[in-house]
């Protein structure tokens, strides 16, 4: 492993995802300021993922051809613009526009995964991919906590007592603006790290196989090209893995709209308390993917960890509507988070090993695009089912995500 390069790309993703973690728990409450319905809140999450579905394969393909750094520079700077628009939003339309920009420029995760594949060998691939999951975890830990602090009246009082009464009054009147601007600042810091610290891993002077010349998940050619990928450890299982990635992302993202509504409506939790739950999920992701994944992959195969994670995620997700308090909710969320922390680094590692060397970026971009499709459908699905019955989005989604267990069984047999 190239530990220096891994550390740099990890920090780049961590800083950028801190901004994501700030915005994520606030979005439903921000949308309600503009009288948005549960379905509209789901669409706010979905439009971001829809744009990722379109653009992630494109950015992944281009990263194979022009290098990882240019794509990561573009995506991190695009996030800066998206968060500024978020902070300036005065209508639901502008809020939607900010999510469109963020989704279009959300190519940094798939490119970072391709970067990790470039600098790790097969034995250390899952550990390297775990760093991305740990980065997400840190984003969920520090981001929501930061968001909670920035919108809390106590913080506004502290600012006023420090002699900035007008600024404190502005924060009170524009409760969600400062988190957006702070997220933009963090993404700009990530942009500067890529610009000055991240070395390139792609030899752009080398002739490369151009598989995804015009990537589009809506064409049969896309799926044929995806199926034709043959990496060094390929077993012809790429498409089932990508479908599994889609289902897992669908399951997780259904929480984005349904979970805050459930927590508020059934357990009388505030925005701050919802942020604490996201913090808790992030802690689990950091511990498992940042520290335990190396030992786990040494003791067990990636395929078995993938299956175990899927089982735990299904159980935790399906039990959420049976929560009677914050504590039981935390237990069920913990099961789901543990499962997600096991299956995310293993499935991304397995997908990268199915790709040919010259098209790792394209394949990771394609998988992130399909993952984006799951994240597009999930929030709208969750919001719509929640409007029917509060427990329906969790139980129904768990039944669908259970298909990933059978994918893992087939992979082990293969």
Secondary structure, DSSP 8 states (H G I E B T S, - for coil): --HHHHHHHHHHHHHHHHHHHHHHTTHHHHHHTTT--HHHHHHHHHHHHHHHHHHHHHHHHHHHHH-HHHHHHHHHHHHHHHHHHHHH--SHHHHHHHHHHHHHT--HHHHHHHHHHHH--GGGHHHHHHHHHHHHHHHHHHHHHHHHHHH-HHHHHHHHHTT-HHHHHHHHHSTTHHHHHHHHHHHHHHHHHHHHH------TTS------TT--TTSHHHHHHHHT---TT--S-HHHHHHHHHHHHHHHHHHHHHHHHHHHHHH---HHHHHHHHHHHHHHHHHIIIIIHHHHHHHS-HHHHHHHHHHHHHHHHHHGGG--SHHHHHHHHHHHHHHHHHHHHHHHHHHHHHS-GGGHHHHHHHHHHHHHHHHHHHHHHHHHHHHH-TTHHHHHHHHHHTHHHHHHHHHHH-
